Amino acid sequence: MRSYVNSVAYAVSQSHRNLLEVVAALSRYDVPLFHEKTLVPVTIKKSELNTVLTNADRFDISPITFDSGAKFDVATDKYLFSYPLPDKLVSVEQFFNKLTFPTAVLDNNVDFTIDRTRNALVFNSDPFDNPAFLRSAIPALGALPDAEIVLWGFCGKYDYDYVFNQFAYAVGLKLSTSEGYKQLTNAIITGLINGGASVTALDTAISAICGVPLTVEPEETVEVIRWDNHGLFIATDKNIYRFAASSIPSVELEQVVPAGTQLIRCFDINEFFVGNTYIPAIPGDTQVLCRPVAGDVLTTNDFEGFITQDGDDIVLTSDGTACRAVRRKIDALAIDQGFLPACFYGDLTFENNGVPLEIMTDHPSGYTYVRFPVGGIPADVDRFFDEIHARGIADKLAAAVPCVPRNRRRGTLAHLLDKRVQPGTEPTAAHLPTTINPLQFIIENVLRNNVFVVRIVVSGLGQNHLGLYNVRHLRQLLPPQSAMIVVFELAPNIDKINAENNVYDALKLFTAAEPLNDQIPSTLIREVGINVHSVSGTCQ
């Protein structure tokens, strides 16, 4: 009777769980990632032990080196017991030998593991060697007999692509099921509903792509910043956040942070039309918005009015003392073929640094020709400045357009850089600046108001990041006239050596080989003299 009641209770409990999943699937925020089953029967066959599909080296996941003797697409002789993983099965907590009154149990990550990359169940010991698991003979396909075992799994999870089938299909986003996948889907849908890429939507989407969690609660206080065996550990009074060991914290102890704050340095968004750095407003200032740091912005209008989608990136905190985290200055930008016209072979790199302005007053065109150092293929750099100069001459010679203000300066790049108020002749070196900032030039004249930069620090990527190639899905959030440049910041691995304990310098003396001496007798030396003869002459 007890067994019958338990069996019925399991069935009713599973039906109730299925109903809750159906209700949760109606919301894109609550949709479950996996379907959960209390009891899962898994059948393994003796003939499928360590087959090619479950126990072979692969280029994408196997930690092997070149010429190590590995053979791809061939089952290895490793001391493992791998069997094919049932379709859609993601995880199981335990395996029992019987459904009622089990006498043997296998624990996940102790007695077995699930390798989803190879779709394999990997056991520490072969279940067929355990007499507690009952084997059943089955017809063999070949000459050898075959057998199977039914393992009863507890708390199994199946991946039926709930996120994609319910919501992600609408935005064309198909990835492996994960919490980050659901977060990215929600960020894109939220941005589309709200009419575009607000800073909040971009932060949420990029954090999902990078695998870096943002703070959840409206207000949290940082209490612990520590590294352990699993990486960086940051705890607040509300939640616990995990990051990669190479991450650099961007917060301090006892710091109070609002919702959506990034606790490490992993990514930032630089909008050129509002500068790229912020500080708290001037003391006593009644304005609500923050001001950019004077002299450290890339734009020329240091204190003009700010324009944002929703203002959440530059609004002061409730006490009026802090802005959004200060953004780091961009060192350089590489403009690729997406921004350049045809006939350019590579990227052009514009450095955020003062460089000398090259001035040529005797150019064959008859106009002053200027240029400055730009990274790239020399032929591309020459074409870039030649194109600017040719278009400037055409603009200078073209008839005035009625709708364009008459006070707009027209002409070549030298004309635009001329420091004179009303120049009447071609500018010379005395009329032009001696240095120029290439990045400032390209932003103020080309990228301003239509381009923003997302900088991603690769060392801060989380272990479960979705993959940086997924930034292409953010195109759905951007208006047609806007573009996003992604800069990946790489950091080299640095090894620290304690010179006092780990560095030894040993000097040894050894006797060098004696030099060889060759003696040449004088009889072998012959000197040829020079004789002077008069061939012709002229008497005067």
Secondary structure, 3 states (H helix, E strand, C coil): CHHHHHHHHHHHHHHHHHHHHHHHCCCCCCCCCCEEEEEEEEEEEHHHCCCCCCCEECCCCCCCCCCCCCCECCECCCCCEEEECCCCEEECCEEECCCCCCCCEEEECCCEEEECCCCEEEECCCHHHCCCCCEEEECCCCCCCEEEEEEEEEEEEECCCHHHHHCHHHHCCCCCCCHHHHHHHHHHHHHHHHCCCCHHHHHHHHHHHHCCCECCCCEEEEEEEEEECCEEEEEECCCEEEECCCCCECCCCCCEEECCCECECCEEEEEHHHCCCEECCCCCCCCCECEECCCCCCCCCCCCCCCCCCCCCCECCCCCCCCCCCCCCCCEEEECCCCCCCCCCCCEEEECCCEECEEECCCCCCCCEEECCCECCHHHHHHHHHHHHHHHHHHHHCCCCCCCCCCCCCCCHHHHHCCCCCCCCCCCHHHCCCEECHHHHHHHHHHCCCEEEEEEEHHHCCCCCCCHHHHHHHHHHCCCCCEEEEEEECCCCCCCCCHHHHCCCCCCCCCCCCCCCCCCCHHHCCCCCCCCCCCCCCCC
